[in-house]
Amino acid sequence: MTTEFNENKFNDLFAKVLADVGGAIGLLMAYMGDQAGVYKALEESGPSTHEALAEKLGMNERYLREWLSSNAAAGYVDYDAEKDIFSISPEQAALFSHEGEPTCMQGFFQAVVSQYETIDEAIDVFKTGRGRAWGEHSSCCFCGTDRFFRPGYAANLVENWIPSLEGVEAKLKTGGKIADIGCGQGSSTMLMAESYPESTVYGYDFHAPSIEIARNRAKEAGLENIEFHVVTAKDFPGDNYDFVCIFDALHDMGDPVGAASHIKKCLNDDGTFMVVEPIAGDSLGENLNLLSSIFYGFSTTICVPTSKAQEVGLSLGAQAGQNKISEVLNQAGFSQVKRATETPTNMVLEARV
């Protein structure tokens, strides 16, 4: 059976794909500018010629001119043709230059670039169906992931997510025992240690290089109510935790049911397990949107292969949805699971026995 070629549909799709190609190049240029400090220097200098900016940065002016031209054509920086000068608006700076703020997209860009950095291995995994351990990715992936999620945690974790849970905030303010499972480089762990100085916070992750970075950060920050350990989610030590949390990592685990079961055993009788996962509907039909497309893409190269590299290899994926995550938690013994709150990018589930 053949269908007639629809030229209008083709032209619409072609326009979209061409825009995607422009976005891919723009993202690469944006990441290069971030690593070279160009956006920050342009914001500090104000409207500048490319020669003056090159001198400030100690860069080759011809390369910088080409980079600025690409950015100007993409709308990432502004260009005054009469004066032949470049500038960056407050809105552009918020997206490209303001490190640590929720508006900054550079961590997202870095995470994407990391997937191109090891594309040959990603293709091999895709073709063969083998697993790919988290540690097999480039260091750019770990840094980019932490850099992207950190501002969102800073904006929401203490202000919105924990307060949305029944009785948890008061307990942590007076002094509780917290476990941050799959803590990576420790951004969420440190945030809780800083916000709840009377509580003791333990960060656990199976990736030793990330834990080493987390330890160094905590030491530099002078935090004394925090510890980091290299251990899997099914084997972390201790008991009588008041609060256990997993941020954007349950779906990466090979055996999330086993991990959640261990968490259940380690909680106090009135303890709370908070699971933060990427926002998603419960079916592909509900997820046909740009954000889900991005999450499915990362899930193809990172999340599912990471899960498949571990025992069980359930492979939930980054768009599992609330129903599937709830099934996992129910199987682990958590009979009460509800959505406590959400953001445009995350859903926050509260689980109790």
C-alpha positions as CSV (number, residue, x, y, z in Angstrom):
1,M,0.0,0.0,0.0
2,T,1.4,3.4,-1.0
3,T,0.3,6.9,0.2
4,E,0.5,10.0,-1.9
5,F,3.4,12.3,-1.3
6,N,2.1,15.5,0.4
7,E,4.3,18.4,-0.5
8,N,2.9,20.7,2.1
9,K,3.6,18.2,4.9
10,F,7.1,17.7,3.5
11,N,7.8,21.4,3.5
12,D,6.5,21.8,7.0
13,L,8.7,18.9,8.2
14,F,11.7,20.2,6.2
15,A,11.3,23.6,7.9
16,K,11.2,22.0,11.3
17,V,14.2,19.8,10.6
18,L,16.2,22.8,9.3
19,A,15.3,24.7,12.5
20,D,16.5,21.6,14.5
21,V,19.8,21.7,12.6
22,G,20.2,25.4,13.4
23,G,19.4,24.6,17.0
24,A,22.0,21.9,17.1
25,I,24.7,24.2,15.8
26,G,23.5,27.0,18.0
27,L,23.7,24.7,21.1
28,L,27.3,23.8,20.1
29,M,28.3,27.4,19.7
30,A,26.6,28.3,23.0
31,Y,28.6,25.7,24.8
32,M,31.9,26.8,23.2
33,G,31.1,30.4,24.2
34,D,30.4,29.2,27.8
35,Q,33.7,27.3,28.1
36,A,35.6,30.2,26.6
37,G,33.9,32.8,28.9
38,V,32.6,34.9,26.0
39,Y,29.1,35.5,27.2
40,K,30.2,36.6,30.6
41,A,32.9,38.9,29.1
42,L,30.4,40.4,26.7
43,E,28.0,41.1,29.6
44,E,30.7,42.7,31.6
45,S,32.0,44.8,28.8
46,G,28.8,46.0,27.3
47,P,28.4,46.7,23.6
48,S,31.8,45.8,22.0
49,T,33.6,45.3,18.8
50,H,34.8,41.8,18.2
51,E,38.4,43.2,18.3
52,A,37.9,44.7,21.7
53,L,36.3,41.6,23.1
54,A,39.0,39.4,21.6
55,E,41.6,41.5,23.4
56,K,39.8,41.3,26.7
57,L,39.6,37.5,26.4
58,G,43.0,37.0,24.8
59,M,41.4,35.2,21.9
60,N,41.9,35.1,18.2
61,E,39.7,37.9,16.8
62,R,38.9,36.1,13.5
63,Y,37.5,33.0,15.3
64,L,35.6,35.2,17.7
65,R,34.1,37.3,14.9
66,E,32.8,34.1,13.3
67,W,31.4,32.8,16.5
68,L,29.7,36.1,17.3
69,S,28.3,36.2,13.8
70,S,26.7,32.7,14.3
71,N,25.3,33.8,17.6
72,A,23.9,37.0,16.2
73,A,22.3,35.2,13.3
74,A,20.7,32.8,15.8
75,G,19.5,35.6,18.1
76,Y,21.8,34.5,21.0
77,V,23.5,37.9,21.0
78,D,22.6,41.3,19.5
79,Y,24.4,43.0,16.6
80,D,24.3,46.7,15.6
81,A,25.2,46.7,11.9
82,E,25.7,50.5,11.7
83,K,28.3,50.5,14.5
84,D,29.5,46.9,13.9
85,I,29.3,46.1,17.6
86,F,27.9,43.1,19.5
87,S,26.0,43.1,22.8
88,I,24.1,40.7,25.0
89,S,20.6,41.6,26.4
90,P,19.5,40.8,30.0
91,E,17.3,38.0,28.6
92,Q,20.2,36.5,26.6
93,A,22.5,36.7,29.5
94,A,20.0,35.0,31.8
95,L,20.0,32.0,29.4
96,F,23.7,31.8,28.5
97,S,25.7,33.5,31.2
98,H,24.1,33.4,34.6
99,E,25.6,30.3,36.1
100,G,23.7,28.7,38.9
101,E,20.4,30.5,38.2
102,P,17.3,28.5,37.1
103,T,17.3,30.4,33.8
104,C,20.7,29.3,32.7
105,M,20.7,26.5,30.1
106,Q,24.4,25.8,29.9
107,G,24.2,22.6,31.9
108,F,21.6,21.3,29.5
109,F,23.9,22.2,26.6
110,Q,26.8,20.4,28.2
111,A,24.8,17.3,28.8
112,V,23.8,17.2,25.1
113,V,27.4,17.8,24.0
114,S,28.5,14.9,26.2
115,Q,26.4,12.5,24.2
116,Y,28.1,13.6,20.9
117,E,31.5,13.2,22.6
118,T,31.0,9.4,22.9
119,I,28.7,8.9,19.9
120,D,30.5,5.8,18.6
121,E,29.9,3.9,21.8
122,A,26.3,5.1,21.9
123,I,25.7,3.7,18.4
124,D,27.3,0.4,19.4
125,V,25.0,0.2,22.5
126,F,22.0,1.1,20.3
127,K,22.8,-1.5,17.7
128,T,23.8,-4.4,20.0
129,G,21.3,-3.9,22.8
130,R,24.0,-4.2,25.5
131,G,24.0,-2.2,28.7
132,R,26.2,0.8,29.2
133,A,27.4,1.6,32.8
134,W,27.1,5.2,34.0
135,G,30.9,5.3,34.4
136,E,31.4,4.6,30.7
137,H,30.1,8.1,29.8
138,S,32.4,11.1,29.4
139,S,33.1,13.3,32.5
140,C,31.3,16.0,30.5
141,C,28.1,14.0,31.0
142,F,28.5,13.9,34.8
143,C,29.3,17.6,35.1
144,G,26.6,18.6,32.7
145,T,24.0,16.5,34.5
146,D,24.8,18.1,37.8
147,R,25.1,21.6,36.3
148,F,21.7,21.3,34.7
149,F,19.8,19.9,37.7
150,R,21.5,22.0,40.4
151,P,19.6,25.3,39.7
152,G,16.2,23.5,39.7
153,Y,17.0,21.9,43.0
154,A,18.1,25.2,44.4
155,A,14.9,26.9,43.3
156,N,12.5,24.1,44.4
157,L,13.8,21.6,46.9
158,V,13.7,23.6,50.1
159,E,11.2,26.2,49.0
160,N,8.6,23.9,47.5
161,W,9.2,20.2,47.3
162,I,10.0,19.3,51.0
163,P,7.3,21.7,52.3
164,S,4.8,19.8,50.1
165,L,5.4,16.6,52.1
166,E,3.4,15.8,55.2
167,G,5.4,16.7,58.4
168,V,8.8,16.4,56.8
169,E,10.0,20.0,56.9
170,A,9.4,20.4,60.6
171,K,11.2,17.2,61.4
172,L,14.3,18.3,59.4
173,K,14.4,21.7,61.0
174,T,14.6,20.2,64.5
175,G,17.1,17.5,63.4
176,G,16.5,14.5,61.3
177,K,18.4,11.8,59.5
178,I,18.4,12.1,55.7
179,A,19.7,9.8,52.9
180,D,20.1,11.2,49.4
181,I,20.3,8.1,47.1
182,G,22.0,8.5,43.7
183,C,23.4,11.8,44.9
184,G,25.9,12.2,42.1
185,Q,28.2,15.2,42.7
186,G,26.2,16.1,45.8
187,S,24.3,19.3,44.9
188,S,21.0,18.2,46.4
189,T,22.7,16.7,49.4
190,M,24.6,19.9,50.2
191,L,21.6,22.0,49.7
192,M,19.7,20.0,52.4
193,A,22.8,20.0,54.7
194,E,23.0,23.8,54.4
195,S,19.2,24.3,54.8
196,Y,18.8,22.0,57.8
197,P,21.9,22.4,59.9
198,E,20.4,20.4,62.8
199,S,19.9,17.3,60.5
200,T,22.6,14.9,59.4
201,V,22.7,14.2,55.7
202,Y,24.2,11.1,53.9
203,G,24.8,11.1,50.2
204,Y,25.1,7.7,48.5
205,D,26.1,7.0,44.9
206,F,27.8,4.0,43.1
207,H,30.0,6.3,41.0
208,A,33.2,6.9,42.9
209,P,34.5,9.9,40.9
210,S,31.3,11.8,41.5
211,I,31.4,11.0,45.3
212,E,35.0,12.3,45.4
213,I,33.8,15.6,43.8
214,A,31.0,15.8,46.3
215,R,33.3,15.3,49.3
216,N,35.6,18.0,48.1
217,R,32.7,20.4,47.6
218,A,31.3,19.8,51.1
219,K,34.8,20.3,52.6
220,E,35.2,23.6,50.7
221,A,31.8,24.7,51.9
222,G,32.7,23.8,55.5
223,L,29.7,21.5,56.0
224,E,30.1,19.3,59.1
225,N,26.6,17.6,59.0
226,I,27.2,15.7,55.8
227,E,28.8,12.4,54.7
228,F,29.3,10.9,51.3
229,H,29.8,7.2,50.5
230,V,30.3,5.0,47.5
231,V,27.6,2.4,47.6
232,T,24.6,1.1,45.6
233,A,21.0,2.0,46.2
234,K,20.3,-1.5,47.4
235,D,23.2,-1.6,49.8
236,F,23.5,1.8,51.5
237,P,24.1,1.5,55.3
238,G,22.2,2.7,58.3
239,D,18.6,2.7,59.5
240,N,16.0,4.9,61.2
241,Y,16.2,7.5,58.5
242,D,13.5,10.1,58.8
243,F,13.7,11.1,55.1
244,V,15.1,9.3,52.1
245,C,15.1,10.9,48.6
246,I,16.0,10.1,45.0
247,F,16.4,12.9,42.5
248,D,15.9,12.0,38.8
249,A,17.7,8.6,39.3
250,L,15.2,5.9,40.2
251,H,14.4,5.2,36.5
252,D,18.2,4.7,35.9
253,M,18.5,1.9,38.4
254,G,18.6,-1.7,37.2
255,D,16.5,-2.9,40.1
256,P,14.4,0.0,41.3
257,V,12.0,-2.3,43.2
258,G,15.0,-3.8,45.1
259,A,16.3,-0.3,45.8
260,A,12.9,0.9,47.1
261,S,12.5,-2.2,49.2
262,H,15.9,-1.5,50.9
263,I,14.8,2.1,51.5
264,K,11.6,0.9,53.1
265,K,13.6,-1.2,55.6
266,C,15.9,1.7,56.4
267,L,13.2,4.2,57.1
268,N,11.6,5.1,60.5
269,D,8.1,3.8,61.0
270,D,6.9,7.4,60.2
271,G,9.6,8.1,57.6
272,T,9.0,9.5,54.2
273,F,10.5,8.5,50.8
274,M,10.4,11.3,48.2
275,V,10.9,10.4,44.5
276,V,11.6,13.2,42.1
277,E,11.2,12.0,38.4
278,P,11.0,13.8,35.1
279,I,7.5,15.0,34.3
280,A,5.6,12.6,32.0
281,G,2.2,11.1,31.2
282,D,1.6,7.4,31.5
283,S,1.6,6.7,27.8
284,L,3.5,7.7,24.7
285,G,0.3,9.4,23.4
286,E,0.4,11.7,26.3
287,N,4.1,12.5,25.8
288,L,4.2,13.7,22.2
289,N,5.8,17.1,23.0
290,L,9.1,18.8,22.8
291,L,10.2,18.2,26.4
292,S,9.3,14.5,26.3
293,S,11.2,14.2,23.0
294,I,14.3,15.5,24.8
295,F,13.8,13.2,27.7
296,Y,13.3,10.2,25.5
297,G,16.5,11.1,23.6
298,F,18.6,11.2,26.8
299,S,16.8,8.0,27.9
300,T,17.9,6.3,24.7
301,T,21.6,7.0,25.2
302,I,21.9,7.2,29.0
303,C,19.0,6.0,31.2
304,V,17.9,2.7,29.6
305,P,21.5,1.6,28.9
306,T,22.5,2.5,32.5
307,S,19.7,0.3,33.8
308,K,20.5,-2.5,31.4
309,A,24.1,-2.6,32.7
310,Q,22.9,-3.5,36.2
311,E,21.2,-6.5,37.6
312,V,17.6,-7.0,36.7
313,G,17.8,-4.2,34.2
314,L,14.2,-3.1,34.4
315,S,14.8,-0.1,32.1
316,L,12.0,2.2,33.2
317,G,13.3,5.1,31.1
318,A,13.1,8.8,31.8
319,Q,9.4,9.0,30.7
320,A,8.0,6.1,32.9
321,G,5.1,8.2,34.2
322,Q,3.5,8.3,37.6
323,N,1.6,5.0,37.3
324,K,4.7,3.0,36.5
325,I,6.8,4.6,39.2
326,S,3.9,4.0,41.7
327,E,3.8,0.3,40.7
328,V,7.5,0.0,41.5
329,L,7.0,1.7,44.9
330,N,3.9,-0.5,45.6
331,Q,5.8,-3.6,44.8
332,A,8.5,-2.5,47.3
333,G,6.0,-2.2,50.1
334,F,5.0,1.5,49.9
335,S,1.2,1.4,50.0
336,Q,0.7,5.1,50.0
337,V,2.0,7.0,46.9
338,K,0.8,10.4,45.8
339,R,2.0,13.3,43.7
340,A,2.9,15.9,46.3
341,T,3.7,18.7,43.8
342,E,5.3,19.2,40.4
343,T,7.2,21.7,38.2
344,P,7.1,22.0,34.4
345,T,10.0,19.5,34.3
346,N,9.5,17.3,37.4
347,M,6.9,15.4,39.4
348,V,7.4,14.9,43.1
349,L,6.0,11.7,44.6
350,E,5.6,11.1,48.3
351,A,5.7,7.4,49.4
352,R,4.9,6.0,52.8
353,V,4.4,2.5,54.1
